[in-house]
Amino acid sequence: MRTPIPTHGLLPEAWRVHLPVFEGPLDLLLHLVKINEVEITEIPVARVCDQFHEYLGLMEVLNLDVAAEYIYEAALLIHLKSRLLLPVTKDEHGVEQEDPRQDLVERLLEYRRLKEAAQSLAELDSVRRGVWTRDAPRPDLGAGDEEELDLGDISLFDLMGALRQVLDRYDRDHPPPYHLDRETFSVRDQVQRLLGALTGSRPFDLIDDLRLRGSRAEVVAAFLAVLELTRLNLVRLHQTEGGDIVLYRTTRELVTAELEALAG
């Protein structure tokens, strides 16, 4: 079992990031089904429940605003996990009761169908309009509006999985010291560092870069900087067939006001 990630005192409140509206608890469950390489109908509830809670812990470390739906889904998974520990019961005719996973399976199958249908419609609409955007101007947002984080062909959970991998490796390679001075790392500084390292159209390996950071706090700051660069349309993300996550620099330039608005 993995050691829980410490969550206290790592990030300032100003670093809070909002989850994109299209990334919900069912998206996370589908992602876990994918990485466990199982069919939805055979979902390993105990393993997925533990992994789901790991992701919630990672969201807390990153100061991601976790919607109430995540907490509710986590409670449902715990309840389902406990039901599966009970002996299988039969009715008066000797027939086994319905698989406790059935409701979860049906919800996931229906949600996947809806996502696939929505994706197909979006692709058709893009072809119909003949719109292929490249560094399109960013619309002005009204008061209270939130910007949508467009991660391209990568899900937020793919990115978080990469971060989890780097942090696990960091823990293995760096035993806890007897005394650790409190270090602070600026998202703004990490944004500037990454922009300086990204050149032309050459791919930039995100995981390799995170592994070179000197502390867990710097890893998290660099990860949040990547989210900011993506939000500002300064980089594009791509996942290779081998699972590596690479960044590409866009032609858009960073505006001074945008840099000053980032967490220092």
Salt bridges, closest charged atoms under 4 A:
GLU13 OE2 - ARG16 NE 2.96
ASP27 OD1 - LYS115 NZ 2.84
ASP50 OD1 - LYS81 NZ 3.07
GLU54 OE1 - ARG2 NH1 2.78
ASP65 OD1 - ARG16 NH1 2.80
ASP65 OD2 - HIS18 ND1 2.81
GLU73 OE2 - ARG107 NH2 2.76
GLU92 OE2 - HIS93 NE2 3.47
ASP99 OD2 - ARG101 NH2 2.91
ASP103 OD2 - ARG107 NE 3.61
GLU110 OE1 - ARG113 NH2 2.72
ASP125 OD1 - ARG128 NH2 2.55
ASP125 OD2 - ARG129 NE 2.91
ASP135 OD1 - ARG236 NH2 3.30
GLU146 OE2 - HIS18 ND1 3.82
GLU147 OE1 - ARG138 NH2 2.26
GLU147 OE2 - ARG231 NH1 2.37
ASP153 OD2 - HIS238 ND1 3.03
ASP158 OD1 - HIS31 ND1 3.50
ASP168 OD2 - ARG2 NE 3.04
ASP168 OD1 - ARG164 NH2 2.62
ASP171 OD1 - ARG216 NH1 2.61
ASP173 OD2 - ARG169 NE 3.62
ASP181 OD1 - HIS179 NE2 2.78
ASP209 OD1 - ARG193 NH1 2.95
ASP209 OD1 - ARG213 NH2 3.31
GLU218 OE2 - ARG213 NH1 3.43
GLU228 OE1 - ARG231 NH2 2.59
GLU253 OE1 - ARG249 NH2 3.76
GLU258 OE2 - ARG138 NH1 2.81
GLU258 OE2 - ARG252 NH2 2.69
